[in-house]
Amino acid sequence: NFMNLRVMLVGTLAIWLASVGLLASPGAEPSYQGKSLSEWILLSDPVGGDIAAPKDWNALPAVRAMGAEAIPWLLRWIRSDQPETAHLGIRGLALLGTAGSRAIPELARLASNWQTSSAWSNAISGLEVLGNGGFPHLNTGFPYLLAAATNSAAPWELRLKAVQSLRHLGAHMNGLGYLAALGTNAALAVPVLIRCAQDPDWPVAAEAAGALGDYTIEPGLSVPALAAVLQSRTNSARSATAGEGRPGWRGEDLVRWAAAHALRDFAEVIHRGGFPENLTLPPPSIPEYRNALQAAVPALLSGLHDQDARVARMAASALGAAALEPKLVVPALIESLDH
């Protein structure tokens, strides 16, 4: 039956992992130039202050010099329920470079093992940083994050964690001005995030809607989806109170606010596109953004009358940033002055 097949497949995977040394009991912790792997990882953490610099610039090449030898230890630490220990595994994978890709099978197994282990959250964090060494466009765990985000059999907490990781990668590259460098990964992320923005659990839906504002590409797909979310009242399967630093929010209101905010992010692309030094403009041309946002104006006008004033404010901000359909928008904004 299915359960026996699952046990057999997991067992086979474990045997294969052991054969390549990923589940083998690690011996002595690897070292390089007199310092252990864990010591080098801790030395890679940034020092305090305004400048993001590692405690020791030699930490990155040191961890990479240990290569695949470090993986069993990193996986061992990731399985820990102690945050400080798990940090060693996650941070180590971020430093390891392409050699870290060998950890993917075990990380994927841990991420799907939410029924019996709490290590799934650490595993998703590991997939987020896997092999990129600070360059998310080199991330090799991206496909597994996409799969976790859309796993309807998984608890909402797992889907949320996966969407958050996808958002971190997109926001990081967008912030550096090189979102297009994510290439195929970014294009694959958009339909996944659109699907997650319709998740019945509002934390997942709100995070996904916000993430679409970080992946400011594919306006023809993203903008209509965000406009539909802005007008939706269905994302409230979880508790009505958002909490988590947002007291007074209802879950479904937070989803609509996130959608309006993302629409404003798309509108900002139009303004940034007018400057030659702009690096964040993805491949689609400015007219594609204008056309997509023009079709979203009715949803944003409807948002001006949202039951939550914070959503209405964000809709007004998005309309101002888009600067489209003035004959419709300006009177509506003037009327909103009496709100």
PyMOL commands that set and color helices and strands:
alter all, ss='L'
color gray80, all
select helices_A, chain A and resi 2-19+37-44+59-78+83-111+120-129+136-138+142-149+156-176+179-182+184-196+202-214+219-230+251-272+286-303+309-322+326-336
alter helices_A, ss='H'
color red, helices_A
select strands_A, chain A and resi 31-32+35-36+241-243+246-250
alter strands_A, ss='S'
color yellow, strands_A
deselect
rebuild
show_as cartoon
